[in-house]
Amino acid sequence: MGDWTVSEDTDEYVEPSFWDRITTARFDSSDGADSTLDRNYSHRGSDIDQSSRFWRLVAIQTGWMVVALALLFLFDMWALDLYFILSFNGLLLARVLLAPARGNPDWWRRLNWFVYLGFGVLVYLIVQRFVQYTV
């Protein structure tokens, strides 16, 4: 499993931290030792499985779209293009926050196509407004 060290305050064996592994590997390789990092190592906090990330993204996006719709009606600013822009910005933010830690799962690749489509619609809306005000 790798190098095990004795903790300073107890007699328990603990696995070295990621930083210790990197610095040890760097110094060991300069000494000619064969030490490599474990490729299966994952960062703390990234143990959320991919399916859970997908459903969290769906829940956050749905909640944001409901809040945006309610706010637009509350302030009497309802317009489909404005609702799309708010919803799309929410999708981009949720996408940044819930990006997979490792690899690109299938749902992430499909989500990329929705983002590309959303940018296409956004460009269309911008061009439409430009033409509307210049003609």
Secondary structure, DSSP 4 states (H G I P E B T S, - for coil): ----EE-SSSS-EEPPPHHHHHHHHHHHHHHT------TT---TT----HHHHHHHHHHHHHHHHHHHHHHHHHTT---HHHHHHHHHHHHHHHHHHT--SSS--HHHHHHHHHHHHHHHHHHHHHHHHHHHHH-
